[in-house]
Amino acid sequence: MTEVDQAAPARPRVKAAGPGGWLGRLGEVRHLGLVAALVLLAIVGLVTRPENFATASNLVSILALASTIGVITVGMTFVIIGGGIDLSVGALMALASVWATTLATQSYGPVVIIVCAVLVGTGAGLLNGILIAYGRMVPFIATLAMMVAGRGLAQRMSDQRTQLVQQDNSMIVSLSTTRVLGLPLLVYVFALVVLLGWLLLNRTTFGRRTYAVGGNPEAARLAGIDVRRHTLMLYALSGLCCGIAAVLIMARTTTGSSTHGDLYELDAIAAVIIGGTLLSGGRGTIIGAILGLLIFTVITNLFILNGLNTADQLIAKGAIIVAAVLLQRRTLKTPT
């Protein structure tokens, strides 16, 4: 080794809590626990409402409901693994649905409606990313402001009225009404987003950098990662998912409304936490988040089938979130 080699400082290596190692094995065990919880909930449904729960129409209803929130959950998983939080997802979905269903936008046809929704969501996500990455704003504050402003803009654009998807744009509605192998097309859109999200997180440099930025931003910066640009891209990705979710909610309800996506941000965050993603960032999986979402969706379905009110649902969801966070804390105390 030459003197030059001895004098050259070594570039720090970033070892993030990604899908490999003991954390990966822990994630697999956690996934099995989530699957077991889903099986237990299914048993509860079969015992309490055997005539309703196991029907094909009810299962399709569960998947259709999970599809819209699920697309948002994929984007939220990336943001939280990257060390951030996005409280604006529900409002951005509502804004995208309203913008895309204005008479002016609908006059150009269904393709423009879809492109408009996706661009509005992505643009708002980029604005979040700029405020956080380059404006040095705390993610909680920046996305909270976007949540309030986005919902307000949606109300102003729609004059607080529900906007119907016109019959000329029936292609949008067909995502919910057309079925392939018994499932509506929007379920396949959801599955495609999950697949692409999994590949992006687990099989690309972007995914590895997301784990690194969330696990230790300073070490990631020293390793040559442009942390600010990557953070910007994470929030843009979240906005993109909001735009896609807006198209799905328009297909399900045949409307664009400023009330769409109410409390969706809480459902998405809760699903991600239940799935094992750390709120501090650096660890998490797409599969875990989707399993967490399915658990929440089945619980909601069971409450509806058994005639329990919304207040009881919210109490149960809150208790589940607290239990999931406490379980995370115990897991982190486990010696490596």
Buried (B, 14 or more C-beta within 10 A) or exposed (E): EEEEEEEEEEEBEBEBBBBEEEBEEBBBEBBEBBEEBBEEBBEBBEEEBEEBBEEEEBBBBBBBBBBBBBBBBBBBBBBBBBBBBBBBBBBBBBBBBBBBBBEEBBEEEBEBBBBBBBBBBBBBBBBBBBBBBEEEBEBEEBBBBBBEBBBEBBBEBBEEEBBBBBEEBEBBBBBBEEEEEEBBBBBBBBBEBBEEBBEBBBEEEBBBBBBBBBBBBEBBBEBEBBBBEBBBBBBBBBBBBBBBBBBBBBBBBBBBBBBBBBEBBBBBBBBBBBBBBBEEBBBBBBBBBBBBBBBBBBBBBBBBBBEEEEEEBEEBBEEBBEEBEEBBEEBEEEEE
